[in-house]
Amino acid sequence: MRKVLGTLLFVALLITSGCSTKSASNVQTNTSQPSPVPSAPQAQSANVISQLTFRWIDLKTDILNPKGLTTDGNPDGHFHLTMAFAEATKIKYIIMRYTEFGEHIQWAWEYNTTVPIVGSPLAVFNNGTLVSSGTDKGLACPVGDTDLDLYIPELNNENGRDTFKFESGQNITIQMKYITKAGQEKEFDSTTVIQL
């Protein structure tokens, strides 16, 4: 957590001092046509991820429920993540968040089976196959493009407090931590807009 906060403070310092022109978000402003908008990764991971696109797809498919990877009859939010890796990496975890007016909702996917997720589950598909948790350091990603389809469920008073329905204009943020072949842990954050 200290590493994440330190990184965020460093990026904020660079931006406020005028030394950085990179943006860590991918907010779409054109609501008439859902198209991918590439975003620049944070400075610490620019040498590993050369390109990234995070975008909303639709609300049509039932993949999971707020408590696990079984269907519940309700469509789930479908997102697409494309990354171009400059070296072989392994994805350790992915977290998606919705935060507005003090409300904070989180969905998570953790590759390590011994680490409990905080929030509701997130389903990750690679080439149409559900990615299950494993026992090594993470989901292997080769040099070049990696495409992931991500699904998150709506929440209906889960845990007696979490309520969330997809609506146009909502911002969903993604945070992904990965480890390089050299053993360096890095992460990126990006945001997309829901367009129903």
C-alpha positions in Angstrom: 0.0 0.0 0.0 2.9 2.4 0.8 4.4 1.6 -2.6 1.1 2.5 -4.3 0.7 5.8 -2.3 4.4 6.7 -2.9 4.0 6.1 -6.7 0.8 8.2 -6.8 2.5 11.1 -4.9 5.4 10.9 -7.2 3.2 11.1 -10.3 1.2 14.0 -8.8 4.4 15.8 -8.1 5.6 15.4 -11.7 2.3 16.6 -13.1 2.1 19.6 -10.9 5.6 20.6 -11.6 5.0 20.5 -15.4 7.6 17.8 -15.9 5.1 15.2 -17.2 2.6 15.4 -20.0 1.4 11.8 -19.7 -2.1 11.0 -18.5 -3.0 7.9 -16.4 -6.6 7.9 -17.5 -8.6 6.9 -20.5 -11.8 8.8 -20.1 -14.0 8.9 -23.2 -15.8 12.1 -23.7 -17.7 11.3 -26.9 -20.8 9.5 -25.8 -22.3 9.1 -29.2 -20.0 6.3 -30.3 -18.2 3.8 -28.0 -14.7 3.5 -29.4 -11.4 2.5 -27.8 -9.3 5.3 -26.5 -5.7 4.4 -25.9 -4.2 5.7 -22.6 -0.7 6.2 -21.5 0.4 3.9 -18.6 2.0 5.5 -15.5 5.6 6.5 -15.9 6.9 3.6 -13.8 5.6 1.0 -16.3 6.1 2.9 -19.6 9.1 0.7 -20.5 7.1 -2.6 -20.2 3.6 -1.7 -21.5 4.0 0.2 -24.8 0.2 0.5 -25.4 -2.9 0.0 -23.5 -6.6 0.2 -24.2 -9.4 -0.2 -21.6 -12.9 0.2 -22.8 -16.6 -0.6 -22.0 -18.2 -3.2 -24.3 -21.8 -3.9 -23.2 -24.3 -5.3 -20.6 -25.6 -8.4 -22.2 -24.0 -11.6 -20.9 -24.5 -13.4 -17.6 -21.1 -14.7 -16.5 -21.0 -14.4 -12.7 -22.9 -13.2 -9.6 -21.8 -10.9 -6.8 -20.5 -13.8 -4.7 -18.8 -16.1 -7.2 -18.3 -17.4 -10.7 -21.8 -18.8 -11.3 -24.6 -17.2 -13.3 -27.5 -15.5 -11.6 -29.7 -14.6 -14.5 -28.6 -10.9 -14.5 -26.3 -9.5 -17.3 -22.8 -8.4 -16.2 -20.8 -5.5 -17.3 -18.3 -6.5 -20.1 -15.0 -4.6 -20.5 -12.1 -5.2 -22.8 -8.4 -4.6 -21.9 -5.6 -4.7 -24.5 -2.0 -4.4 -23.6 1.2 -4.5 -25.6 4.0 -5.8 -23.4 7.6 -5.1 -24.4 8.8 -8.1 -22.3 7.3 -11.3 -20.9 5.3 -10.5 -17.7 2.8 -12.1 -15.3 -0.4 -10.4 -14.1 -0.8 -10.7 -10.3 -4.1 -9.1 -9.8 -6.7 -6.8 -11.4 -9.1 -4.5 -9.4 -11.9 -2.5 -10.9 -13.6 0.3 -8.9 -16.5 2.7 -9.0 -16.2 5.7 -6.8 -18.7 8.6 -6.7 -20.1 10.9 -4.0 -18.4 8.9 -1.2 -19.6 5.5 -2.6 -16.8 3.1 -3.2 -17.5 -0.3 -4.9 -14.7 -2.8 -5.8 -14.4 -6.0 -7.9 -11.2 -8.0 -7.8 -9.4 -10.9 -9.4 -6.3 -12.3 -7.7 -4.2 -15.0 -9.4 -2.8 -16.3 -6.1 -5.4 -18.7 -4.6 -4.1 -18.0 -1.0 -4.9 -14.3 -1.2 -8.5 -13.5 -0.5 -10.2 -10.9 -2.7 -11.6 -7.7 -1.2 -14.9 -6.8 -2.8 -17.0 -8.7 -5.3 -15.5 -11.2 -7.8 -14.2 -10.1 -11.3 -14.2 -12.7 -14.1 -11.2 -12.6 -16.5 -11.2 -14.3 -19.9 -8.1 -14.7 -22.1 -8.9 -15.8 -25.7 -12.4 -16.8 -24.7 -11.2 -19.0 -21.8 -11.9 -18.2 -18.1 -8.7 -17.6 -16.3 -8.7 -19.5 -13.0 -6.4 -18.7 -10.1 -3.1 -20.5 -10.0 -0.3 -21.3 -7.7 2.6 -19.5 -9.3 3.2 -15.7 -9.6 0.6 -14.8 -12.1 -1.1 -15.1 -15.5 1.7 -15.3 -18.1 1.6 -12.7 -20.8 4.1 -13.0 -23.7 5.9 -10.2 -25.5 3.3 -8.4 -27.8 -0.5 -8.0 -27.4 -2.5 -9.5 -24.6 -6.3 -9.2 -24.8 -8.5 -9.8 -21.8 -12.3 -9.7 -21.5 -13.4 -8.6 -18.0 -16.8 -9.0 -16.4 -18.2 -7.5 -13.2 -21.7 -8.0 -11.8 -24.2 -5.4 -10.6 -24.7 -5.4 -6.8 -28.0 -5.5 -4.9 -27.3 -4.7 -1.3 -24.5 -7.2 -1.1 -23.0 -7.5 2.4 -25.9 -5.4 3.6 -24.3 -2.2 2.0 -23.1 -2.5 -1.6 -25.6 -1.4 -4.2 -24.6 -0.7 -7.8 -26.5 -0.6 -11.1 -24.8 0.2 -14.5 -25.7 3.6 -15.9 -24.4 5.6 -18.8 -21.7 8.1 -17.8 -20.3 6.2 -14.9 -16.5 6.0 -14.6 -14.9 2.6 -13.9 -11.3 2.5 -12.9 -9.0 -0.4 -13.4 -5.8 -1.2 -11.5 -3.5 -4.0 -12.5 -0.3 -5.2 -10.9 2.1 -7.3 -12.8 5.7 -8.7 -12.4 8.4 -8.6 -15.0 10.7 -11.4 -16.0 13.4 -9.6 -14.0 11.2 -9.7 -10.9 10.1 -6.1 -10.8 6.6 -5.4 -9.7 4.8 -2.7 -11.6 1.2 -1.5 -12.0 -1.0 0.8 -14.0 -4.3 2.5 -13.6 -6.8 3.6 -16.3 -10.4 4.7 -16.5 -13.2 4.2 -19.0 -16.8 5.4 -19.2 -19.9 3.2 -19.3 -22.1 3.9 -22.4 -25.4 2.1 -22.4 
